[in-house]
């Protein structure tokens, strides 16, 4: 997977984020995901804008990123893609 694929899959909409229910079984740690979140914000203006619009008025910072990473994992080739994206990003 290339970095461009990860960034493209991070282009979620407000409607997608608000409509997505993240199952309790989805493992997420904000602290462990912080560098990935910063990387995505640097590379995706639309994601940064969406975060600005939703956090904290509509959802918390942690909920925003938990949902965003859940959407990324489920719009790519499988749950291992996020960790592969971390290894391949530039």
Order of alpha helices (4+ residues) and beta strands (2+ residues): alpha-alpha-alpha-alpha-alpha-alpha
